[in-house]
């Protein structure tokens, strides 16, 4: 049971464009973040993960970086950023930055050079290939629709872009490129940051030869993910990165890794291997996707969620460490997705928070989650800004002839802009986010759901999060206790325990809008019990059959 500060921490993700605007241009910025640090400190969080603030043309909201060692004009200056770091450290808050090195922007000087000629020294910083039979080098589909290859007329070759055509993939086979990345990482580490969240880091190693993906249905383009997720040299690269860039600093690393399974995650997070401290896996956020992928909606089964979380909790019990999240800048709002964002918004938001914060691992809070912000339903596709959403709509409606209303329904449920509407600070115009016109509309429910109202109400979701975060600091069992599940086949309630020494936590969660009840197993009856936290007052007594109200969450601390 090795102790590390990042195991004991709660991490808060800031999406800077949507957090707080200080100058009225409608775009959140670094001085805006500085103005709200006391709010974060009061919440009790330990670490801020800042989504990218580097120079970028903003094709994918900053995940297309044109200069890794400079700050985007929209967000402020390097001086602003240095002040942010100082103000955070003065308050005892740590800062982790986003590391986006699977791809750069096509406006990065490396790429501008790379496409000048085939013998340019930077040519090999990217993945270039000649066409095949007058077409793309292979049949891979981009994550954002269309081919994963873009033709360059100047050199008459194609470059690979797993994401947007303005996000060419970097060629990690090139040792010079890798050294440039490590130098850049040390630049930020030497400024005093506390770690990195690594964007799609398990994509950086591609299979030799970049073969066509199987295509039984004869589609034009298909996912090539089996050839670039968890590729053949990924562990070599991460271990080298640790050696060359990270080893001399007391920092944390979390790797975003779509397509990672438990066995692979053990390798990535095994402390003896020196790769990353934890991974973001995606299995639980794919449970409500049908065979057609993300936009193919299907209802979530609670038993699927239990099976998945239990697999990860048990799988990384002794080796590795879990990151715990239910939403982020790429996922819809958790209360809308897993709870009930209408009648039981407050109760279900608290229940979901209890579920997550009592698990073993490091919890991540996405901005606005702590006040129960919800998904948004804009009337028109023109109100949406996200490249993934817009490309998908264009492909399905304009190219495949699907009914617009049906496509909009899937956007309301799964679109990334659900998480990107501006933070709702108060009930003034635009939710207090900006004095100008916001870059994307504020969710119209801001008069009812906002931070000022939440901070003033001691029964709010916000104050419940403060309590959960405080409990993690006080109770070692929450950080280090062993996880076990009860009633794995029950479709209505999720019950699990955490055990450390002579103590046990019993976590009981009603995932429905109906009343339920839970019967204590024989071995837990007649134990000395205290209510650690509960989302209803008064909390139910510890009796052999415990009645549960709608979306009720209760945690008992038992003496064994």
N, C-alpha and C positions, 0 to 999 in steps of 0.2 A: 504493500500500500504506500507507494511513493507519493509524497506531498509536493504539489507545485502550485504556484499562485493561480495559474490558469484553470486548475481544477476547482478551486474555491470561488472563482469569479462568476459574475453575471455580466454578459456582454450586450451592449446596446448598439444596434446598427443605425447609422445615419445615412440617409440618401440625400446628399447636400442640396441638390436642385430643388427639393420639395420640403426642406426642413424649416428654414427661416430666412426671409429676405430682409437685408438691412438697408438697401439703398433704393427700393421702389422700382427696380427694373423687372420685377415679377419672377426673378430667379433666386432661389435660396443661395446663400453664400457663406463664406468662412466667418466674417464678422457676425453674421446672424447666428451661427452656431455658438460663437463665443458668448453672445448675449444670453444664451440659454443653458450655459454650463451649470449654473446653480440649480436649475430645474432637474438636470440629470443627476447631480450630486445628491439632491434631496430624495430622488427616487431610490438611490442606494446602489446604483450600478458601479462596477469597478473598471470596466474597459469599454472604450468606444471603438467600433469598427466603422471606419469612414469609407464609404464607396468612393470611386475614383474622383480626385480633384485635379488630376494632371491635365496639361494642355491637350485639347482634343477638338476635332471638328464636330463632335457630337452626333455622329451618325447613329450610334448606339448608346446615347447618354453617357459618354465618358469612358465606356469600355472599348473605345477605339482611340488609342493614345498616340499623339504625334510628337510629344516630348515628355519623357519619363521623369525629367528632373526640373520641371517647371509647373507652375500652377495655372489652371484655366482662367482666362480673363474674367469670365462670368462669375467666378467664385472668389476672386481677389488676387492677392500677390503672395510671393514667398514670405514677405514680412508678416502678412496676415496669418499665414500658416504657422510661422515660427511662434507668433504670439499665441495662437490656438494651442500649440503643444505646451508652451510654458504655462498658460492658464489652466490647462488640464492637469499637468503635473503638480502645479501649486495646490490643486484641489484633491490630489491623491488619485486622479483618474489616469488610466493608461490609454494609449492610442495605438491601434493597429490599422495599417494602411492596406489598401487593395493592391495586389500584385497581379498585373494582367500581362502575361508573357507567353501565352500560346499564340497570340497574334498582336500586331501593332495596328496603327492607322495606316492607310495608304498614303497619308500626308507626312508620315515620319521620314526624316532625311535618309534613313537606311533604305526605305522602299523607293524613294525618289531616285536614289542612286542605282538601286537594284534593277530598275526597269530601263535605265539608260542604254545598257548594252549587255550582251551575254558574257562579256569578259570583264565587266565592272567588278571591283573587289567586293562589293556588297551583294552581287548577284546571288551568292549562295547563302545569304541571310534569310532567304525565303524559299518557297518550294515551287520551282518552275518546271514545267514539262511541255514537250511538244504535243500537238494534238494527235488524235488517233483516227484514221479514216475520215479526216475532215471534221471531226467532232472533238469534244472534250477528252482529256486523257483517261478519265474513267467515269462511271455512272453515279458518283456520289452526289447526294442532295445536300444543299446548304440547310443549316438549322433554321434559317430565315426564308425558306422557299427557293425554288429554282436550283440551278447547278451550283456545286461547290467550287467551280472553276470559272475564272474570268480571263477572256482573251485580251492580250496586249498587242496592239497592231505594230508598235514600234519594233519589238523583238520577235514578233510572230510566234509567241509561246503563251501558255496559260499559267496563271498562278493559282494556288489553292487558297480558298477561304472557307473554312468550316462555318463561319458566321456570315456577316454582310460582305459584299464585294469590296467595301472600304475597310475590311479587317483581314488583310492577308496574313496567313499563318507563318509564323517564324520557323526557320529550319534548325531544330535543336541538334541535328547531326553535326552542325558546324561548331567546333570548339571555340572559335573566335566570338561567335554570337553568344554562346553560353557565358563566356568571360565578361562580355559587355553587360549581360543581365546581372551577373554577380557584383560587378563594379557598381551598377546602379542601385542594387539592394543595399550595399554597404554605404552608399551616399546617404540613404534615408536612415539607416541604422546609426550612422555616426551623428546624425542630427538628434538622435535620442528617441526614436519611435520604439514601440514595445512589441512589434511583430507584424506579421502579414496574414491576410486572408488571400489565398492564392486562387485566382479565377481559373476555372476548368483546367487545373494543373495536370490532371491525368490525361489530357489530350496531347501533351507535347511530344510524345514518342509515337511515330507512325510506323506501321508495318512496312518493311522493305517492298519496293515495287508498286505500292499503292494499287492493289488489284481491284477490279470491278467487284461490287457487292452482289450477292445472290439476288436475282430479280425474277422469281417465278411468275409474277403477274405481268412481266414485260413493261413496267412503268418506265417513263423517260429518265427519272432520277430516283434513287433510293438511298436510304441511310447507309453510310459507310462506317458507322460508329465502331463496329467490331474491329476495324483496322486502325483506329486512332484512340480508342479508350483503353487505358491501362496497357499501353503498347510495350514492345519487347525491351526497351531500354529505360522505362520510366523510373525504376528503382535506382539504376545507376545515376540518372540525372538528379534525382532528389537527394541522394546521398552526397553527390558532388556539390550540389547547392548548399547542403548543410556544412560540408567541409569548407567550402570556399567563401561562403557569405554569412552563415548564421552561427557557427560554432563558438565564436568569441563573445556572443551577446546573450543576456538572459531575456529571451523573447519567446513569444508563442507563435505557432503557425497552425493554420487550419486550411486544408486543401479542399476546394470545391471539386467533387469528383462524381459527375453523373455516371451511372452504370457501374459503380463500385459495389461489390458484394462483401459480406462479412469476412470471408477468408482473405480477400485482398486487403480489406481495411485493417485487419490484424497486422499484415505486413507493413502497411504504410505507417501505422501508429505504434508499433512495438518500439518501446523506448530504446532498446538495445541496437536498433537498426539506424537510428538517426535520420529519419525522413521528415515526417510531420507529426505534430502533437495530436491532431484530430482531423477527421474528414467530415465534410458535408455529404451525406448520401441522400439519394432521391427516392428510394423505394416507397416511402410512406406518402410522398406527394404525387405518386403515380397510381395510387390505389383507386382513385375515382376517375381513371381514364379507361376508355374502352379500347378495343383492338386497333382502332384508327388513331390512337395516340392522344395527346394532351387535349385536343379540342373535341374529342369524341366522348361526350359526358356519360358517366354512369354513376348511380348512387353508391356511396361508400358503405361497406359493411363493417360494423364495429369489430366483428371477429377478425377481419382482415387486418385492421389497424392493430389489434392486440397481438396477433401472430407476428406482425412485422416488428413492432417495438420490442416484443419479448425476444425475438431472434437477435436483435441488435444489442439489447441489454445483456442477455446471456453470453452472446458471442464475444463481446469486448469486456467481459467481467474481469478477467485476469490479465489479459494482454490488450493494450490499447485504451482508447478513451472515446466516448461518444460526444458529438455536438448535438444539442437538443433544440429543434426549431419547428414551428408550425407555419411560419410565413417569413418572407423577406421581400426584397425588391423585385424578385422574379416570380413570386407566388401571390395568389389572391389573399385577401384579408382572412385571418384564421377564424374569426367569429362568424363570418359569412359562410365559410367553407365547412367548418367542423361543428359549429354551434348553431345558434338561432339569433340572427341579427335584428329581429323585430321584437316580439313580445318578451323574449327571455335574453335580450342582448347582454345585460349586466350579469345575470346569473351564469349564462353559458360562457361568457368571456372569463369569468373568475374560475369556473370549473376547468376550462381548458388550460388556464395558467397553472392551476393546482396540479393537473395531470403532468404537465411538462416539467415544472420546477421541483417536483418530488422524485423525478427519475434520476438515475445515475448518469452523470455527464455534465457538460457545461451549457447552461441555458443561454439562448440568444433571444433578445427582445428587439423586435423591429419597430422603428419609430411609429407611434400612434397606436400600437397594439395595447399599450398600457392605459389608454383611455377608451379602448373598444371601438376604434375606427373601423368602418365597414367598407365593403365593395361599393362601387358606384355604377349607376346605369345612365350613361350619357345617351341622349336621343339619337345622335347621328355619328356615323363612323368618322366624320370630319372633326369631332371633338377629341378623338384619340390621337396619341402621339407616338406610341411604341412601334418600332420598326417590325417586330415579330407579328404584332396584331395586324398592322396595316398590310403587310405582305400576304399574310394568311387570308385576310378578307378579300384582297384583290384576286388571289389565286382561286379561292372557292367561289366567289360571286361572279367576277368578271371573266374568269377563264373556264370554270367548271359549271357555271350556271346554277349554283345553289341558291336557295331562297334567302335573301338578305336577313329577314327577321330571325331565321333559324341560326344563321351564322352569328348574328348579334347576341343571341341567347348564350352561345358558348363563350363569347367575349365577356359578357356580364359575369359569368361564373369563373372563367380562368384567365382573363386578360391581365397582363402585367401592370397596366395602368391602374388597376384596382389598388395597388400598393403605392402608386406614385403620385396620387392626388396630394396637394399640399397639406402639411400638418395643420390641424385645427386647434389654434392656440386659444381663441376666444370667440365670442359671438358677434364681433364687429365684421365689417365687410371683408370678404375673402378669408374669413376665419382668423384674422389677425396675422396671416402669413406674409402679406405684402400690402403696401399702400398703392401699388400699381396694378397692372393687369397680370394675373398669374400665368405662367408659361403653359399650364394645363389647369382646367377649372377645378375649383375646390368642390368637394362633395357637398351637395346642397343641405346635408343634415348637420352642418357645422353649428347652427344656433343651438341644437340640442346636445351635440357631442363635441366637447372641446376641453382643453386642458384647464382653463380657468375654472370652469364649472366642476371638473373632476377634482381639482386640488382643494376646492372649497367644501366638497361633500365627503365627510369622513367614511361614508359607506360606498364610495366609488370604486370602480375597477382600479384606478390609479393607486389608491391607498391599499387595496388588496395586494397589488404587485409589490408595494413597499414592504408589506408584511412578509410576503414570500421570500423576497430578496434578503430581508433581515434574518429570517429563520435559517437560511443557508449559512449565514455567518456564525450563527449560534449553535447549530446542530451538526456535528460531524457525521451523524448517521445519514443526513441528506446528501452529503458529498460522497461518502465512502461505503455506505451500507449495501449489502447484497440484495439484488432484485429477485423477487419470485412472483408469479402470477397466480391468482385464484380465479375460478370460473372462466376458463378460457373460451368456452363455447357460448357464453351468455351474450345475446345481441343488444342488450340494453344498458348493462352496467359494466364498468371496467374496475376491477379490484386488484390491487397489487400490494406487496409488502416490501419493506427495506429492512434489513437486519444487520445490526452491528453490536457485537458483544452481547450484553444482557438486555438490549433494547430492540424494539421492533416498531416500525411505522406501518400502520394499516391505512391505505389510501383507497377511499371508496368514491366512485365517480358515476353519476347518473348522466349518460349521454343522450337522454331523451327528454321530450317535453311532457312526459307523463310521469305520474308517481310510480315509484318502484320500491322494492324492499330487498334488504340483504340479510341473510341468516349467517350468523357467526359460525365458523367451523368449531368443532368441539375443543380443539387444542388452544383456541384463542378466547374461549369463554372464561369468565371469572378472573381476567387479568386486571392488574392495576392500570388504569388508563387515564390519560389527559387528552383533551382536545387541543391539538397543535394549531390547526387552522380550519375554518369552515366558512362557506360562502352564504350561509343562512344564519340568522339569529332567531331563537336560540339554537345552538347545534343539537342534533339528536343525542339522546343518552346512549351510553355504551351498554346495550341490552342484547339479548340473544337474537332478536329480529329487529333490524334497524330500518325504520321507514325513511324513504328518500323522496324529497320534493323534486320538482322539475329542475333538471340540470344541477342537482345538488352535488357539492363536493365536500367531503369531510376527511380529515386526517387525524387519526388517534396515535398518540405515542404510548406504547405499551411497555411495561416492565415484565421481562420473562422470568 
